[in-house]
Amino acid sequence: MLTIGRGSIESIVCVILRVPALFIVESWFRTSQRDVAKSVLKNQPSETEGLYALGSYTALIFAAILATLPLRKLVNLYMHFIALILLFNEHKLSQLYVDMHAASNEISILDDAKGSAGMQRFVTFIGIQCVMAVLTAYLLDITNWVRYTFFVFTMPVFACAMGTGLEEQQVVINIAAIFTVIMIGLYFLNCIGSIINMCKEAVMQVYISFEVVGGIATLAAMWYSLLIPVQLLVFWLVMFSTQLFVYVNSTNLPVLDEGVMITFLASIGECCATPISLFALSVTISYASFCILTLTKIYLQGWSTYQADNDALRGWTEGFTMLLIAIQTGLLDLKPLQRAFLMSILLFIVASSLIQSMYEISEPILLGLSAAHNRNIFKHIRAVALFTFLWMFPLFMTYSICHYFDLDFWLLVIMSSCLLTTVQVIGALVVYALFMYDSVSAKNWDSLDDVIYYTRSVVRVLEFVVAVFIVCYGMKESIAGDWSWINSSILIIHCYFNVWQRLQTGWKSFLLRREAVKRMESLPHASAEQLAAYNDVCPICYTSLDSARITPCGHYFHGTCLKKWLYIQENCPMCHKNIYQNSMDSSPGSGDKDVVNRNNREGEENDEEVVHDYDEMSDNTVSNDDRDSTQGGEMEEDNSYEGIDDDIDDE
């Protein structure tokens, strides 16, 4: 059964109460003071323009208060705001009653022949006024005699009921309004001290936090504690839904004649016309990407992976990419239709990045299914179906870009990313097929690792060539076209990460592989007699040894397994002795006979010969089998045994 805890309810309330602050900021950005001064305040005195500017910045300060106030204080503020609305409605209701009474030509509800209707109206208005007065006193938490002052707007109703003139009734309304304003002012002056103290305390807390943990940590804590990403998500979805509703229900808008897709893009473009809405759109894209990537993992591995998954930063790459390119292309300065056109290109870029992220999540899962010999056919079908989509959809995006747009630098980046993703996905499918073939093959495929290495090398070379091409084209555009700092910065970042780092990584991988092959080739092959005498499995992959290499320290491994190990380090996987140094210092073949003899003597007590083997092979290094064969012997020096025991523990 789904249960919602108190913390979840508080989070929901926090988001709902803080979202209006974002709408206030959005309105502040959309209402340009310069345009309003030219249109609304034209030919008005400078004092009016100053009052408008004061009100505009006051609204901005109020939005900041809504965004940062603690939840309890925020709820209290909303209660005061609702109380003000109730008082205003009381005033409007009293004015409405006076107008209705004047229109009915009634003198008094007691003397008029229509007194029954007048009495009914009187009771209704008095009842509503009393309810609103009680609610106001409750929201403001006032329990003393002041709560009775909220009934002041019932005075005009009683004045009408007693048959006073229209002018006297209007005077009573004005007196009630002035009295209410005075009471509100006195109440505010009474609270001004606590407001100042609260502001000082908040500033002091922020200052201490900046001093103790630093500015970035403080901002990050506020970012998550105030649920700002969720606020931005809700804010943008509400604004987009409203804009789409307006477009759909309008009949004379030209954008409706362009089709559903253009209307959708125009709605998105209209909802990113200010910095705050553009940032909210980026956060929304991040959440959408997070959901898609999480669903991808659930689709491949099941619901249990979602419960164990704690990668909260997944999807933010797509949102940051969207924000960066939107700023670089000047999205905020475009007209709505131009913004809709540019939005289509930006969504292509986001989709390309999202497909790449889906591939990076799915590739280890696909290769894990084949390498681990997973027999669940449905998991294989799901993985292959997803990868089929991942290599076909980028090709469709490339075709759409070539068909609908003129090629430029950014579109070339999108196309190259799509093609690279297709190549990477196909390369992963080839490796998957190789693993699957090896799993069903009766014989061990010794050259499998080499084939996989060459397959991945082809993919890496294609990635490097495309990255170099993008850098060259970008340099040409920067020199011959419009130069900008952002374009140059992106080009430098692309050159460093996608060209220089790829080149370094590829060359380092090549050198490590060549060195590992060189080390392994220096080790002797095990003969059939040695394998029969050894009669054990490979300590790395735990499969039978049809062929093996013998290390100088006397351990048997598959050549392929040992080569993979030597990519990482030079030491033996069993005893951690340096293989390369020993292969240079001693002849491996001379020790093979002793190795076989030790394996045949397992369980025997021949202490002197075993100790002699230890002295020849390594200082203080011994295998578990040798330890069993020496437990019953007598040693003259106890220190040598201590060193042997330590090395056994390391193994």
C-alpha positions as CSV (number, residue, x, y, z in Angstrom):
1,M,0.0,0.0,0.0
2,L,1.3,3.4,-1.0
3,T,1.8,5.7,2.0
4,I,2.8,9.3,2.0
5,G,4.9,10.5,4.9
6,R,4.9,13.8,6.6
7,G,8.2,14.7,4.9
8,S,6.6,14.2,1.4
9,I,3.6,16.3,2.3
10,E,5.9,19.1,3.5
11,S,7.9,18.9,0.3
12,I,4.7,19.1,-1.8
13,V,3.5,22.1,0.2
14,C,6.9,23.8,0.0
15,V,6.9,23.5,-3.8
16,I,3.3,24.7,-4.2
17,L,3.9,27.7,-2.0
18,R,7.2,28.8,-3.6
19,V,6.2,28.4,-7.3
20,P,4.3,31.7,-7.4
21,A,7.7,33.4,-6.7
22,L,8.9,32.1,-10.1
23,F,5.8,33.5,-11.8
24,I,6.5,36.9,-10.2
25,V,10.1,36.8,-11.5
26,E,8.8,35.7,-15.0
27,S,6.3,38.6,-15.1
28,W,9.1,41.0,-14.0
29,F,11.3,39.9,-16.9
30,R,8.5,40.0,-19.4
31,T,7.3,43.5,-18.3
32,S,10.2,45.5,-19.5
33,Q,10.3,48.8,-17.6
34,R,11.5,50.7,-20.6
35,D,8.7,49.5,-22.8
36,V,6.1,50.3,-20.1
37,A,7.5,53.7,-19.6
38,K,7.1,54.4,-23.3
39,S,3.6,53.0,-23.6
40,V,1.7,53.1,-20.3
41,L,3.5,56.0,-18.6
42,K,3.8,58.2,-21.7
43,N,3.3,61.9,-20.9
44,Q,3.1,61.1,-17.2
45,P,5.1,62.9,-14.5
46,S,8.4,61.4,-13.4
47,E,6.9,60.7,-9.9
48,T,4.5,58.1,-11.5
49,E,7.3,56.4,-13.3
50,G,9.3,56.3,-10.1
51,L,6.4,54.8,-8.2
52,Y,6.0,52.1,-10.9
53,A,9.7,51.3,-10.7
54,L,9.4,51.1,-6.9
55,G,6.5,48.7,-7.2
56,S,8.3,46.6,-9.7
57,Y,11.3,46.1,-7.5
58,T,9.1,45.6,-4.5
59,A,7.5,42.7,-6.3
60,L,10.9,41.2,-7.0
61,I,11.9,41.5,-3.4
62,F,8.6,39.8,-2.4
63,A,9.4,37.0,-4.9
64,A,12.8,36.5,-3.2
65,I,11.1,36.3,0.2
66,L,8.7,33.7,-1.1
67,A,11.6,31.7,-2.5
68,T,13.8,31.7,0.6
69,L,11.5,31.9,3.6
70,P,11.4,28.9,5.9
71,L,8.4,26.7,5.4
72,R,6.6,27.6,8.7
73,K,7.2,31.3,8.2
74,L,6.1,30.9,4.6
75,V,2.8,29.3,5.6
76,N,2.3,32.1,8.1
77,L,2.9,34.7,5.3
78,Y,0.3,33.0,3.1
79,M,-2.2,33.1,6.0
80,H,-1.7,36.9,6.3
81,F,-2.1,37.3,2.5
82,I,-5.4,35.3,2.6
83,A,-6.6,37.4,5.5
84,L,-5.9,40.6,3.4
85,I,-7.9,39.1,0.6
86,L,-10.8,38.3,3.0
87,L,-10.8,41.9,4.3
88,F,-10.8,43.2,0.7
89,N,-13.8,40.9,-0.2
90,E,-15.6,42.2,2.9
91,H,-15.2,45.7,1.6
92,K,-16.5,44.7,-1.8
93,L,-19.4,42.8,-0.4
94,S,-20.5,45.8,1.7
95,Q,-20.3,48.0,-1.4
96,L,-22.3,45.5,-3.4
97,Y,-25.0,45.4,-0.8
98,V,-25.3,49.2,-0.8
99,D,-25.6,49.2,-4.6
100,M,-28.2,46.4,-4.6
101,H,-30.1,48.2,-1.8
102,A,-30.1,51.5,-3.8
103,A,-31.3,49.7,-7.0
104,S,-34.2,48.1,-5.2
105,N,-35.5,51.5,-4.0
106,E,-36.0,50.1,-0.5
107,I,-36.1,52.5,2.4
108,S,-35.9,50.0,5.2
109,I,-36.2,46.2,5.4
110,L,-38.8,46.7,8.2
111,D,-41.1,49.2,6.4
112,D,-40.9,48.0,2.8
113,A,-43.6,45.8,1.4
114,K,-40.9,43.7,-0.1
115,G,-39.4,43.3,3.3
116,S,-39.2,39.5,3.0
117,A,-36.7,39.7,0.0
118,G,-34.8,42.5,1.7
119,M,-34.6,40.6,4.9
120,Q,-33.3,37.5,3.1
121,R,-30.6,39.6,1.4
122,F,-29.7,41.2,4.6
123,V,-29.3,37.9,6.5
124,T,-27.2,36.4,3.7
125,F,-24.8,39.3,3.5
126,I,-24.5,39.6,7.3
127,G,-23.8,35.9,7.5
128,I,-21.1,36.0,4.8
129,Q,-19.5,39.0,6.4
130,C,-19.4,37.3,9.8
131,V,-17.9,34.1,8.4
132,M,-15.1,36.1,6.6
133,A,-14.4,38.1,9.8
134,V,-14.1,34.9,11.9
135,L,-11.8,33.3,9.2
136,T,-9.6,36.5,9.2
137,A,-9.2,36.4,13.0
138,Y,-8.4,32.7,12.9
139,L,-5.8,33.1,10.1
140,L,-4.1,36.0,12.0
141,D,-4.3,34.0,15.3
142,I,-5.9,37.0,17.1
143,T,-7.8,36.0,20.2
144,N,-8.2,39.4,22.1
145,W,-10.7,42.1,21.5
146,V,-9.1,43.1,18.2
147,R,-10.8,40.2,16.5
148,Y,-14.1,42.1,16.8
149,T,-12.8,44.9,14.6
150,F,-13.0,42.6,11.6
151,F,-16.8,42.9,11.7
152,V,-16.5,46.6,10.8
153,F,-17.8,46.0,7.2
154,T,-21.1,44.9,8.6
155,M,-21.8,48.5,9.5
156,P,-22.8,49.6,5.9
157,V,-25.2,46.6,5.8
158,F,-26.8,47.7,9.1
159,A,-26.9,51.3,7.8
160,C,-28.9,50.2,4.7
161,A,-31.2,48.1,6.8
162,M,-32.1,51.1,9.0
163,G,-33.1,53.2,6.0
164,T,-30.2,55.8,6.0
165,G,-29.6,57.8,2.8
166,L,-27.2,56.7,0.0
167,E,-24.6,59.4,0.9
168,E,-24.6,58.3,4.6
169,Q,-24.2,54.7,3.5
170,Q,-21.2,55.6,1.4
171,V,-19.7,57.6,4.3
172,V,-20.0,54.5,6.5
173,I,-18.3,52.3,3.9
174,N,-15.4,54.8,3.6
175,I,-15.1,55.0,7.4
176,A,-14.9,51.2,7.6
177,A,-12.3,51.1,4.9
178,I,-10.1,53.8,6.5
179,F,-10.4,52.1,9.9
180,T,-9.3,48.8,8.4
181,V,-6.3,50.4,6.7
182,I,-5.3,52.0,10.0
183,M,-5.6,48.7,11.8
184,I,-3.5,46.9,9.1
185,G,-0.8,49.7,9.4
186,L,-0.7,49.3,13.2
187,Y,-0.5,45.6,12.9
188,F,2.4,45.9,10.5
189,L,4.2,48.3,12.7
190,N,3.7,45.9,15.6
191,C,5.3,43.1,13.6
192,I,8.1,45.2,12.0
193,G,10.5,44.4,14.8
194,S,10.2,40.6,14.5
195,I,10.5,40.9,10.7
196,I,13.8,42.8,11.0
197,N,15.1,40.3,13.6
198,M,14.2,37.4,11.3
199,C,16.0,39.0,8.3
200,K,19.1,39.6,10.5
201,E,19.0,36.0,11.7
202,A,18.7,34.7,8.1
203,V,21.5,36.9,6.8
204,M,23.7,35.8,9.7
205,Q,23.0,32.1,9.1
206,V,23.9,32.5,5.4
207,Y,27.1,34.4,6.3
208,I,28.2,31.7,8.8
209,S,27.5,29.0,6.2
210,F,29.6,30.8,3.6
211,E,32.4,31.1,6.1
212,V,32.3,27.5,7.4
213,V,31.5,25.4,4.3
214,G,32.1,27.8,1.4
215,G,29.8,29.5,-1.1
216,I,29.4,26.6,-3.5
217,A,28.4,24.1,-0.7
218,T,26.0,26.7,0.7
219,L,24.3,27.3,-2.7
220,A,24.2,23.5,-3.3
221,A,22.5,23.0,0.1
222,M,20.0,25.7,-0.7
223,W,19.4,24.3,-4.2
224,Y,18.4,20.9,-2.7
225,S,16.8,21.9,0.6
226,L,14.5,24.4,-1.1
227,L,13.6,21.9,-3.9
228,I,14.5,24.5,-6.5
229,P,14.7,21.9,-9.4
230,V,11.2,20.6,-8.6
231,Q,9.9,24.2,-8.4
232,L,11.4,25.0,-11.8
233,L,9.9,21.8,-13.2
234,V,6.4,22.6,-11.9
235,F,6.6,26.2,-12.9
236,W,7.6,25.4,-16.6
237,L,5.0,22.6,-17.0
238,V,2.2,24.9,-15.7
239,M,3.3,27.7,-18.0
240,F,3.7,25.4,-21.0
241,S,0.3,23.8,-20.4
242,T,-1.4,27.2,-20.2
243,Q,0.3,28.4,-23.3
244,L,-0.6,25.3,-25.2
245,F,-4.2,25.6,-24.0
246,V,-4.3,29.2,-25.3
247,Y,-3.0,28.2,-28.7
248,V,-5.3,25.3,-29.1
249,N,-8.4,27.3,-28.1
250,S,-7.6,30.3,-30.3
251,T,-9.0,30.6,-33.8
252,N,-7.2,33.5,-35.5
253,L,-3.5,32.6,-34.7
254,P,-1.3,32.1,-37.8
255,V,0.7,29.4,-36.0
256,L,-2.3,27.1,-36.0
257,D,-2.2,26.8,-39.8
258,E,1.4,25.4,-39.7
259,G,0.4,22.1,-38.1
260,V,0.5,20.4,-34.7
261,M,4.3,20.1,-34.5
262,I,4.9,23.8,-35.2
263,T,2.2,24.7,-32.6
264,F,4.0,22.5,-30.1
265,L,7.4,24.1,-30.9
266,A,5.9,27.6,-30.8
267,S,4.4,26.8,-27.3
268,I,7.9,25.7,-26.1
269,G,9.5,28.8,-27.7
270,E,7.0,31.1,-26.0
271,C,7.8,29.5,-22.7
272,C,11.5,30.2,-22.8
273,A,11.4,33.9,-23.6
274,T,13.1,35.0,-20.4
275,P,16.2,33.8,-18.5
276,I,14.1,32.2,-15.7
277,S,11.8,30.3,-18.1
278,L,14.8,29.2,-20.2
279,F,16.6,27.9,-17.1
280,A,13.3,26.1,-16.1
281,L,13.1,24.5,-19.6
282,S,16.7,23.2,-19.1
283,V,15.7,21.7,-15.7
284,T,12.6,20.2,-17.3
285,I,14.7,18.6,-20.0
286,S,17.0,17.2,-17.4
287,Y,14.2,15.6,-15.5
288,A,12.7,14.2,-18.8
289,S,16.2,12.8,-19.7
290,F,16.5,11.3,-16.2
291,C,13.2,9.5,-16.5
292,I,14.0,8.1,-20.0
293,L,17.5,6.9,-18.9
294,T,16.0,5.3,-15.7
295,L,13.3,3.6,-17.8
296,T,16.0,2.3,-20.0
297,K,17.8,0.6,-17.1
298,I,14.4,-0.7,-15.8
299,Y,13.6,-2.1,-19.3
300,L,17.0,-3.9,-19.5
301,Q,17.5,-5.1,-15.9
302,G,14.1,-4.9,-14.1
303,W,12.5,-2.9,-11.4
304,S,15.0,-4.0,-8.8
305,T,17.7,-1.9,-10.4
306,Y,15.6,1.3,-9.9
307,Q,15.3,0.6,-6.2
308,A,19.1,0.2,-5.9
309,D,20.0,3.0,-8.3
310,N,21.1,6.3,-6.6
311,D,22.5,8.2,-9.6
312,A,20.6,11.5,-9.0
313,L,22.8,13.4,-11.5
314,R,21.8,11.3,-14.5
315,G,20.2,13.5,-17.3
316,W,21.7,16.8,-16.3
317,T,24.1,16.7,-19.2
318,E,21.2,17.1,-21.6
319,G,19.8,20.0,-19.7
320,F,23.1,21.8,-19.4
321,T,23.7,21.3,-23.2
322,M,20.4,22.8,-23.9
323,L,21.0,25.8,-21.8
324,L,24.5,26.4,-23.1
325,I,23.6,26.3,-26.8
326,A,20.4,28.4,-26.2
327,I,22.6,31.1,-24.7
328,Q,25.2,30.8,-27.4
329,T,22.6,31.1,-30.2
330,G,20.8,34.1,-28.7
331,L,17.5,32.3,-28.2
332,L,16.1,35.0,-25.9
333,D,16.5,37.8,-28.5
334,L,14.5,36.0,-31.2
335,K,10.9,36.5,-32.2
336,P,8.4,33.7,-31.3
337,L,8.4,32.0,-34.7
338,Q,12.2,32.2,-35.0
339,R,12.5,30.9,-31.5
340,A,10.2,27.9,-32.5
341,F,12.5,27.2,-35.5
342,L,15.6,27.3,-33.4
343,M,13.9,25.2,-30.8
344,S,13.6,22.3,-33.3
345,I,17.4,22.3,-33.8
346,L,18.0,22.5,-30.0
347,L,15.7,19.5,-29.5
348,F,17.7,17.6,-32.1
349,I,20.9,18.3,-30.2
350,V,19.2,17.2,-26.9
351,A,17.9,14.0,-28.5
352,S,21.4,13.2,-29.9
353,S,22.9,13.6,-26.5
354,L,20.2,11.5,-24.9
355,I,20.7,8.7,-27.4
356,Q,24.4,8.7,-26.6
357,S,23.6,8.6,-22.8
358,M,21.2,5.6,-23.4
359,Y,24.0,3.8,-25.3
360,E,26.5,4.5,-22.5
361,I,24.1,3.0,-19.9
362,S,23.1,0.0,-22.1
363,E,26.5,-1.1,-23.4
364,P,27.8,-2.7,-20.2
365,I,24.4,-4.4,-19.7
366,L,24.4,-5.9,-23.2
367,L,28.1,-7.1,-23.0
368,G,27.5,-8.4,-19.5
369,L,24.7,-10.6,-20.8
370,S,27.0,-12.2,-23.4
371,A,30.1,-12.4,-21.4
372,A,28.3,-13.9,-18.4
373,H,26.6,-16.5,-20.6
374,N,23.2,-15.4,-19.4
375,R,20.6,-17.9,-20.6
376,N,17.5,-15.7,-20.2
377,I,16.4,-15.3,-23.8
378,F,14.0,-12.4,-23.0
379,K,16.8,-10.3,-21.6
380,H,18.8,-10.8,-24.8
381,I,15.8,-10.0,-27.0
382,R,15.1,-6.8,-25.0
383,A,18.7,-5.7,-25.2
384,V,19.1,-6.4,-28.9
385,A,15.8,-4.6,-29.7
386,L,16.9,-1.5,-27.8
387,F,20.3,-1.5,-29.6
388,T,18.5,-1.8,-32.9
389,F,16.5,1.3,-32.0
390,L,19.7,3.1,-30.9
391,W,21.5,2.6,-34.3
392,M,18.4,3.2,-36.4
393,F,17.0,6.4,-34.8
394,P,20.3,8.4,-35.1
395,L,20.2,7.6,-38.9
396,F,16.6,8.8,-39.0
397,M,17.7,12.1,-37.3
398,T,20.5,12.5,-39.7
399,Y,18.2,12.1,-42.7
400,S,15.7,14.6,-41.1
401,I,18.4,17.2,-40.6
402,C,19.7,16.9,-44.2
403,H,16.1,17.0,-45.5
404,Y,14.7,20.0,-43.6
405,F,17.7,22.2,-42.8
406,D,20.7,23.9,-44.4
407,L,24.0,22.5,-43.1
408,D,26.0,24.7,-40.7
409,F,28.4,24.1,-37.8
410,W,25.9,23.1,-35.2
411,L,24.0,20.8,-37.5
412,L,27.2,19.2,-38.5
413,V,28.0,18.5,-34.9
414,I,24.6,16.9,-34.5
415,M,25.0,14.8,-37.6
416,S,28.5,13.7,-36.5
417,S,27.2,12.8,-33.1
418,C,24.4,10.7,-34.6
419,L,26.7,8.9,-37.0
420,L,29.2,8.2,-34.2
421,T,26.4,6.8,-32.0
422,T,25.3,4.5,-34.8
423,V,28.9,3.3,-35.3
424,Q,29.4,2.7,-31.5
425,V,26.1,0.8,-31.2
426,I,27.0,-1.4,-34.2
427,G,30.4,-2.0,-32.8
428,A,28.8,-3.0,-29.4
429,L,26.5,-5.4,-31.3
430,V,29.5,-7.0,-33.1
431,V,31.3,-7.5,-29.8
432,Y,28.1,-9.0,-28.3
433,A,27.8,-11.4,-31.3
434,L,31.5,-12.4,-30.8
435,F,30.9,-13.1,-27.1
436,M,27.7,-15.1,-27.9
437,Y,29.6,-17.1,-30.5
438,D,32.3,-17.9,-28.0
439,S,29.8,-19.0,-25.4
440,V,28.2,-21.5,-27.7
441,S,31.4,-22.7,-29.3
442,A,32.8,-26.0,-28.1
443,K,36.4,-24.9,-28.2
444,N,38.0,-22.0,-26.4
445,W,38.6,-19.1,-28.8
446,D,42.1,-17.9,-28.0
447,S,42.1,-15.0,-30.4
448,L,38.7,-13.6,-29.2
449,D,40.4,-10.9,-27.3
450,D,42.4,-9.7,-30.3
451,V,39.3,-9.7,-32.5
452,I,37.4,-7.6,-29.9
453,Y,40.4,-5.2,-29.6
454,Y,40.5,-4.7,-33.4
455,T,36.7,-4.1,-33.6
456,R,36.9,-1.5,-30.8
457,S,40.0,0.0,-32.4
458,V,38.1,0.6,-35.7
459,V,35.3,2.4,-33.7
460,R,37.8,4.5,-31.8
461,V,39.6,5.5,-35.1
462,L,36.3,6.6,-36.6
463,E,35.5,8.6,-33.5
464,F,38.9,10.3,-33.7
465,V,38.6,11.0,-37.4
466,V,35.2,12.6,-37.0
467,A,36.4,14.7,-34.0
468,V,39.3,16.0,-36.0
469,F,37.0,16.8,-38.9
470,I,34.7,18.8,-36.6
471,V,37.7,20.7,-35.2
472,C,38.9,21.6,-38.6
473,Y,35.5,22.7,-39.8
474,G,35.0,24.7,-36.6
475,M,38.3,26.5,-37.1
476,K,37.4,27.3,-40.7
477,E,34.0,28.8,-39.5
478,S,35.8,30.8,-36.8
479,I,38.3,32.2,-39.2
480,A,36.1,32.8,-42.2
481,G,32.7,33.3,-40.5
482,D,31.5,35.1,-37.4
483,W,33.9,34.7,-34.5
484,S,32.6,34.5,-30.9
485,W,34.0,33.6,-27.5
486,I,31.5,30.9,-26.8
487,N,32.1,29.2,-30.2
488,S,35.9,29.3,-29.6
489,S,35.5,28.0,-26.0
490,I,33.4,25.1,-27.2
491,L,35.8,24.4,-30.0
492,I,38.8,24.3,-27.5
493,I,36.9,22.1,-25.1
494,H,35.9,19.8,-28.0
495,C,39.5,19.7,-29.2
496,Y,40.9,18.8,-25.8
497,F,38.4,16.1,-24.8
498,N,37.5,14.6,-28.1
499,V,40.8,14.9,-29.9
500,W,43.7,15.2,-27.5
501,Q,42.3,12.9,-24.8
502,R,41.1,10.3,-27.4
503,L,44.6,10.4,-29.0
504,Q,46.3,10.0,-25.6
505,T,44.0,7.2,-24.5
506,G,44.3,5.3,-27.7
507,W,48.1,5.5,-27.8
508,K,48.4,4.5,-24.2
509,S,46.1,1.5,-24.8
510,F,48.2,0.5,-27.8
511,L,51.4,0.7,-25.8
512,L,50.0,-1.3,-22.9
513,R,48.7,-4.0,-25.2
514,R,52.0,-4.3,-27.0
515,E,53.9,-4.5,-23.8
516,A,51.5,-7.1,-22.4
517,V,51.8,-9.2,-25.5
518,K,55.6,-8.9,-25.3
519,R,55.6,-10.0,-21.7
520,M,53.3,-12.9,-22.3
521,E,55.3,-14.1,-25.3
522,S,58.3,-14.4,-23.1
523,L,56.6,-17.0,-21.0
524,P,56.8,-20.7,-22.0
525,H,53.9,-22.8,-23.1
526,A,52.8,-25.7,-20.8
527,S,53.2,-29.1,-22.4
528,A,50.5,-31.8,-22.3
529,E,52.4,-33.7,-19.6
530,Q,52.6,-30.5,-17.4
531,L,48.9,-29.8,-17.9
532,A,48.0,-33.4,-16.9
533,A,50.2,-33.2,-13.9
534,Y,48.8,-29.8,-12.9
535,N,45.2,-31.0,-13.3
536,D,43.5,-27.7,-12.2
537,V,41.6,-24.8,-13.7
538,C,42.8,-21.3,-14.7
539,P,42.9,-19.2,-11.5
540,I,41.5,-16.2,-13.4
541,C,38.5,-17.6,-15.3
542,Y,38.1,-20.9,-13.4
543,T,37.8,-22.9,-16.6
544,S,39.8,-26.0,-17.7
545,L,43.3,-25.5,-19.0
546,D,43.6,-26.9,-22.5
547,S,46.6,-24.6,-23.0
548,A,48.5,-22.5,-20.6
549,R,51.4,-20.2,-20.0
550,I,53.7,-20.8,-17.0
551,T,55.0,-17.8,-15.0
552,P,58.5,-17.7,-13.5
553,C,56.9,-18.2,-10.1
554,G,55.3,-21.5,-11.3
555,H,51.6,-20.6,-11.8
556,Y,49.5,-21.7,-14.8
557,F,47.1,-19.4,-16.6
558,H,45.4,-19.2,-19.9
559,G,47.4,-17.0,-22.3
560,T,44.4,-14.8,-23.0
561,C,43.5,-14.4,-19.4
562,L,47.1,-13.6,-18.4
563,K,47.4,-11.0,-21.3
564,K,44.3,-9.2,-20.0
565,W,45.8,-9.2,-16.5
566,L,49.1,-7.8,-17.8
567,Y,47.2,-4.9,-19.3
568,I,46.7,-3.7,-15.8
569,Q,49.8,-4.7,-13.8
570,E,53.1,-6.7,-14.1
571,N,52.6,-8.9,-11.0
572,C,51.4,-12.5,-10.9
573,P,47.7,-12.7,-10.0
574,M,48.5,-15.4,-7.4
575,C,51.7,-14.4,-5.6
576,H,52.0,-10.8,-6.8
577,K,55.6,-11.4,-7.9
578,N,56.9,-9.3,-10.8
579,I,56.6,-11.5,-13.8
580,Y,58.6,-9.4,-16.3
581,Q,61.6,-8.9,-14.0
582,N,61.8,-12.6,-13.1
583,S,61.5,-13.6,-16.8
584,M,64.5,-11.5,-17.4
585,D,66.5,-12.7,-14.4
586,S,65.9,-16.5,-14.7
587,S,65.1,-19.0,-17.3
588,P,61.4,-20.1,-16.9
589,G,62.1,-23.5,-18.4
590,S,64.4,-24.6,-15.7
591,G,61.7,-24.2,-13.1
592,D,59.0,-26.1,-14.9
593,K,60.1,-29.5,-13.7
594,D,60.2,-28.3,-10.1
595,V,56.7,-26.8,-10.5
596,V,55.3,-30.1,-11.8
597,N,57.0,-32.0,-9.0
598,R,55.6,-29.8,-6.4
599,N,52.1,-30.3,-7.8
600,N,52.6,-34.1,-7.7
601,R,53.9,-34.0,-4.2
602,E,50.8,-32.3,-2.7
603,G,50.2,-33.6,0.8
604,E,53.7,-35.2,1.2
605,E,56.2,-34.1,3.9
606,N,59.5,-33.4,2.2
607,D,60.6,-30.3,3.9
608,E,64.2,-29.8,2.8
609,E,63.5,-29.9,-0.9
610,V,60.5,-27.6,-0.6
611,V,62.5,-25.1,1.3
612,H,65.2,-25.3,-1.4
613,D,62.6,-24.5,-4.0
614,Y,61.4,-21.5,-2.0
615,D,65.0,-20.1,-1.8
616,E,65.4,-20.5,-5.6
617,M,62.1,-19.0,-6.7
618,S,61.5,-16.1,-4.3
619,D,62.3,-14.8,-0.9
620,N,59.4,-15.5,1.5
621,T,56.8,-16.4,-1.3
622,V,54.9,-19.6,-1.2
623,S,51.7,-21.1,-2.5
624,N,48.9,-22.7,-0.5
625,D,49.8,-26.2,-1.8
626,D,53.4,-25.8,-0.7
627,R,52.3,-24.7,2.8
628,D,50.3,-28.0,3.2
629,S,53.4,-30.0,2.2
630,T,55.7,-28.2,4.8
631,Q,53.4,-28.1,7.8
632,G,54.9,-31.3,9.4
633,G,58.6,-30.4,8.8
634,E,61.1,-28.9,11.1
635,M,62.7,-25.6,10.3
636,E,65.7,-24.2,12.0
637,E,64.9,-20.5,11.6
638,D,61.4,-19.2,12.7
639,N,61.8,-15.9,10.9
640,S,61.6,-17.5,7.5
641,Y,58.3,-19.1,8.4
642,E,56.8,-15.8,9.5
643,G,57.6,-14.3,6.1
644,I,56.1,-17.3,4.3
645,D,52.8,-17.0,6.3
646,D,52.5,-13.3,5.5
647,D,52.8,-14.0,1.8
648,I,50.3,-16.8,2.1
649,D,47.7,-14.4,3.6
650,D,48.4,-11.9,0.7
651,E,47.5,-14.7,-1.8
